[in-house]
Every structure is written in structure tokens, then in C-alpha cells.
């Protein structure tokens, strides 16, 4: 009777199903606000955060960032896609280079019509890259413009490398363009900063990070997370990466205002940059606005004026620079345009004096320049006879 009763009780009890390790881990991610995205037998995690446009990050609202993206005309910062196709993107990897290096965290901030959206994708296991890239690439679309910090040289090439391993099942890569803020920071800040790392640039503008995970520790956290399958281990990495993406939004806004605004703080660098990009008219306009230009700025302005056929405006600038190159330009103009041989001789003699006084120049270069100037001097002397 007891045995029969035991069998009856046993059959009426609900069958307990043991959760798989994946399900246990997925539940932990869900508790942290993550979405579980599946593809075939693989999965990854997507984290999202929404910020109102009125929210401020590092001195600028996201509404100001939206305005900067829409109004940017400088060739470096201008984008040619709708604003929601502009992704402020960063990655975290297991190493620095090589085919064995994997991306385990990729994310971006993008400005939508009424808010800023922050999206991050987490690779829960190195073997789940197909799901990881399938959902990331599907979400970003077929054409985007990335705003990164060294992303053109590192992040995007890494994505392309890893994509080759999953391309049989994952859509092709989108058409992309790049606004790499590392190059902008080097251009504008290298003269005043020893380092132009993102953290150093943030600190320069008054936003030094506190209690932030050093980037070199991110791979260690990821490997420990994969071993223990505990999402909390990755929390400091996710927070660091989140801050990096939002910092790109702020830095893009700041650098755009510095380059395109009325401030002359970086006037010379702005003018040089425009000149290098071939926008000579804008460069000349910027040079003309400088209050106390350096000799380098005057020389570059003079050469642009010469190229534009405005040599009469360039002459006083060459005089002020008083360098070997400037004096050579003056000598050529005096000889060939003004037909003033005595003046050309005087300019060339002065250039030769400067060359002989220069102690740091390489001997070979000095000898070549000296020979050229002596040849010019001899020709001019013959013309004087």
C-alpha cells in the first residue's frame, strides 16, 4: 500500500527541468537589462540605453551634437548620410593585432530624431561570432559613417578581418566612411599635449576620468568572464566602453566648433588643415583673421597667395618671414618679374648668410642648398656685369 501511494505521489509531481548553462547565463544578462539575440545555435547580448537630447555629456548636450553633425561643412567632419546613419563607434578586443585577436564588445551611439541611443553588443563566447556579427551588421544597415578614435586604422580593419570567418552566413559589410577624431586631435592638440590618447584629450578639456577601468585590463576581464560565465565580471569593461562612445559624441561636437566656430584658439592649425585639404580659399580667409601669426603661418599664407596669383600681397609676408625659402622666393620674383638684379642679389646673399649660420642642418643637405645658392649668386653676378 505504501509503495503504491509513493508511486501515485511521484507521478503527480511536476517534472523539474534543469536549465542549461546558456540559459542560466542568459537569465543573468536579462536581469542586467540585456536582450538575448539568437542566430541558429548561437547567441549574443544587446544592451541599450536612451538619453534625451537635453542631457549633457562633457559640456555639450546631445542636441548640440545633432546640430554639429548636421551643420558641419569642414571637409574632415562633414558627413553625407542621414544623421541616424552616423555611428559614434568603438570596440573592445582580446588583443591589439593579428588574426587571433577577436572583438568581444562592439557598440555605438547614434542620434535619433528625439533622443540619443547607445547600443552595445557582447560576444558571450568566442565561438558565437556568427550571431554577434549577424545582429550588429543587420542593425547598422547598408551604409554608415563611423566617428571613431583610431577606428579607421584599428577598429574597422579588425571588424573586416573577423567578418571573413563568418561571411558565409552573415551579410556583407556596409559601405562606410570615417571621421577619425584621433587625426583631428593630433592636428589641433599635438603641439600642446604629450599624448593625444582619448583619455588625455578628455583630461585636457577638463574631464579626467575617475575609477575608470584601464583599457589594457579589458581582455583579462573578458577571459575571466568566459571562464566563469558571470556577466558582472564584464560590467567595468562595458561601462568603460559606454563612456568611450559617449565621449566620441562630445569630442566630435567640441572639435567641430573649434574648427568651424569663431574662436581663434586653434586658428593656425585650422588654416593649415584647410590648406592641406586643398581648400585654399577658406585657408587664406582663416590666415587673414589671425592676430599674431607665426612665421610658419605667414610662410604658408604667402605661398598660397603666390599660387593664387596674388604675389603683391605675398611679398611683405615673405619679407617678414626672412627664411631661406622666403628669401629665395623674393630673389626669384625680383630677378624674373621685377628685373631688379641688385635686389635679387641682396636676397640671395642674405639667404646664403642664413644657411651658413644654421648649425643643426645636415651637412649633405646644407651642401646641396649652398651649391644651389652659390650657383644663383654667380648667375646674378654675371647679369650685373
Secondary structure as GFF3:
##gff-version 3
##sequence-region A 1 385
A	DSSP	alpha_helix	2	12	.	.	.	ID=ss1
A	DSSP	alpha_helix	21	31	.	.	.	ID=ss2
A	DSSP	beta_strand	35	39	.	.	.	ID=ss3
A	DSSP	beta_strand	42	52	.	.	.	ID=ss4
A	DSSP	beta_strand	56	57	.	.	.	ID=ss5
A	DSSP	beta_strand	60	61	.	.	.	ID=ss6
A	DSSP	alpha_helix	62	71	.	.	.	ID=ss7
A	DSSP	three_ten_helix	83	85	.	.	.	ID=ss8
A	DSSP	beta_strand	86	93	.	.	.	ID=ss9
A	DSSP	beta_strand	103	111	.	.	.	ID=ss10
A	DSSP	beta_strand	115	122	.	.	.	ID=ss11
A	DSSP	three_ten_helix	126	128	.	.	.	ID=ss12
A	DSSP	alpha_helix	129	140	.	.	.	ID=ss13
A	DSSP	beta_strand	143	148	.	.	.	ID=ss14
A	DSSP	pi_helix	151	155	.	.	.	ID=ss15
A	DSSP	alpha_helix	156	163	.	.	.	ID=ss16
A	DSSP	beta_strand	175	180	.	.	.	ID=ss17
A	DSSP	alpha_helix	181	189	.	.	.	ID=ss18
A	DSSP	alpha_helix	198	204	.	.	.	ID=ss19
A	DSSP	three_ten_helix	215	217	.	.	.	ID=ss20
A	DSSP	alpha_helix	218	228	.	.	.	ID=ss21
A	DSSP	three_ten_helix	231	234	.	.	.	ID=ss22
A	DSSP	alpha_helix	235	260	.	.	.	ID=ss23
A	DSSP	alpha_helix	267	276	.	.	.	ID=ss24
A	DSSP	alpha_helix	280	289	.	.	.	ID=ss25
A	DSSP	alpha_helix	295	307	.	.	.	ID=ss26
A	DSSP	alpha_helix	311	321	.	.	.	ID=ss27
A	DSSP	alpha_helix	324	336	.	.	.	ID=ss28
A	DSSP	alpha_helix	341	357	.	.	.	ID=ss29
A	DSSP	alpha_helix	363	384	.	.	.	ID=ss30
###
